[in-house]
Amino acid sequence: MFRKVLIAEDYETYNLGVIKTLEELKITQYDFVNYCDDALAKIKKSIFENDPYDLLITDLSFEEDYLEQNIKSGRHLILAAREIAPELRVVVFSIENKPKSIEDLFKIYNVNAFVSKGRNDAKELKKAITTVAEKGYYLPEEIRFSIKKNSIEFSDYDITLITMLSKGYRQQEIEEHFKKNDIKPYGLSSLEKKLNDMRESLNAKNNIELIVKCKDLGII
């Protein structure tokens, strides 16, 4: 089990819940901070004092206030922490619910576990910490199913097309933009075929519904 844990969370009520979970797991050495800058400073200090943290539990979103911060999100904190403490294991505890965003946490940010705040979060957090302590990775089953269900590979071309459409560009304007920037294929028929393929893959009735679903999945 973990010896020393750092909690980065800006809401005190969630901090209390995390602390209760740690104490149930017999983890008594922990610190918590409300700002990402403070979290990174503590990680640096712990390494300097040869008493590093084993685990970082962090939220993704932090409310801005009167104190100016260099690191303003949990994602940036994870990247910064990884640079100075590559062996530090990370559990994300967040209200985030977009499958694509959660999948990226594992693929891009190399987190060890994700737990969504909400119903049964204390139980899931305990499972996550226990699993990660055994060198594993943890993702609640319902989130794993949601990611698998919505795991659709969109190319850079697809994302550019749907992003421009979401910003109000007409297909003729997108065609001109693609042609000007040598993004192929750029013909109207090709654009419409690609949109049709995306609508079918996401079971969207029209382009508006396609845009909404892409936003919900974190694709755009």
N, C-alpha and C positions, 0 to 999 in steps of 0.2 A: 504493500500500500504506500501511498505518497507520504513523504515526511513533511514537506513544506509547500504551502499553496498560496498563490496570490489571486485575489478576486478583483476584477475591474468591472464595476457596476455603479451607475450614477443614481440608482433608486435604492434607498435604504431598506425598503420592505423586501426587495429581492435579495439584498445582501443578507438579511436575517434568515431568509429561507435557505440560502446556500450554506451559511454558517451552521445551521441546524443539521443539514445533511452531512457536512464534514464531521461534526461531532458525533453523529450516529455511526460514522465509519471509523471513529477513534482517531481522527486527524485533528490534532490540537494546535499545531503550529501553522497559523495562517495570518495573512494580512489582507486588508481590503482598501481599495482606493476608488475615488469617484471620477478621476480624470485619467486619460490615457498617458499624458506626459508623466504623471506621478507613478503610474504603473511601470513605465520604462525606466524611470529613475530608480525605483526599488529593485528592479531586475538587475540593473547595472551595479547597484550598491551590493546586492547579495553576492554577485560574482566576485567583486573586488574583495569582499570580506570572506571569500571562500566558503560561503554558506548559501549556495544557489537554491532557487525555487525549483521544485520538481514539476509543478503543474500550474498553468495559468487558466483560470476560468474567466471568460470575458463576454460581455455583451458586444453587439455590433454597432449600435447607435448610442450616441452620447449627446445629451442636450447641451447646446452652447449657452453660456452665461457671460457674466462680466469678466471672467478670467480668460484671457487669450491663451489658446492651446496650439502647439505645433502639430500634435497628433490628434485628429478629431474623430476618428472612427476605430472600431475594433479591428477592422480589416488592416488598417495601416499599423495599428499596434502589433498585430500578429507578425507582419512583415518585419517591423523594426526589432521585435523581440527575437525572431528567428535569426537575425543577422548576428546578434551577440550571444545568443544561447540556442544553438542548433538542436540540442537534445531536449529542450523544454517541450513538454507535451501540452497540448491546448484543447480545452473543451469550450465550445461556443454555446452560450446560454442566452437565447435571443427570442424575440417575438416574431422574427423573420419566418415567412411561410411560403416563399416562392421556390418551387423545386429546383429550378435552374440555378438560383443564387446559392442554395444550400449545396447543390452538387459542386459548384465552383469552389466552395470553401474547402472541400476535400481535394479537388483536382489542382487548384491554383495556389491555395494558401496552406495546403497540407495539414489541416487540422486533424485532431485525433477523434473528435466526437462533436456531435451537434445535438442539442436538446432545445426543443421549443417551449417557451414559457406558456403556461396555461394549465389545463386539466392534467393531473397526474405528473406534473413536472418534477416534483421532489422525488418520486419513485424512479422516473427516467434518469434524473441527474445522478442518483445513487448508482444505477446500473452503468451509466456512462463512465463515472469515475472508477468503479470497480473494474470494468472491462479495460479501460485505458491503462490502469495500473499494471495490468497483466500484459502490457505491450500490444494491446489490440486496438481496434477502431470500433466506434459505436454510433449507430444511427437508429432511432426508434423505427419499428416495423412499418407504422403507417406512413412515415415520411419516406422510407425506403421504397415502399410501394408506389407512392405518389411520384417519386423521381423516375422510377422504372416506367410507369404509365405514361409520363410526359417526356420521356427521353427521346427527343427528336433532334437529329443532327441538322442544324441550319448552317449553311456556309456563310462566309463573309458577304458574298453576293446577295444571298437571301436576306441577311440582316440589313444590308444597305438599302435594299428595295423596300422592305417593310417599314424601315425607319423613315425613309423619305415619304412614303405613303402616309404614315402616322402624322407627319408634320404638315400635311395638306397639299403636297405636290401632286399634280395630275399625272397620269401615266405618260402623256406626251412630254411633260417637263422632265420626268424621270428618264425617258428615252433620250432626250437631248443631253441630259447630264451624263448619262452612261456613255453616249457616243463621244461627247467632248473629252471624257476622261478615259476613253478606250476600255470601258468595262463591258465585257462581252458575256452573253449576247445582249444586245440593246434594242432589238426590234420590238415593236408593240406586241406582236404575236408571241414572242418569246417571254416578254414580261407577263403577259396575261396567263400563259401556260404555267409559268413559275408560281404566280399567285394562286392559280387553281390547284396546283400540287400542294401548296402550303395550306390552303383552305381544307383540302381533303385530309391531309395529315393531322390537322388539329380539329377536324370535324366542325369547321366554321361555315356558316351559311353565306356570309358575304365578307367583303374586305373590312368593314367596320368591326365585325365580330372577330375576324382574324387579328386585327390590331389589338383589340381588348385581350384576347387570349395570349398573344405574344407578350404583352405587358405583364399579365398575371404570372406568366412563367418566367419572367425576368430575361426573356430573349432580347427585348429592346427596353 
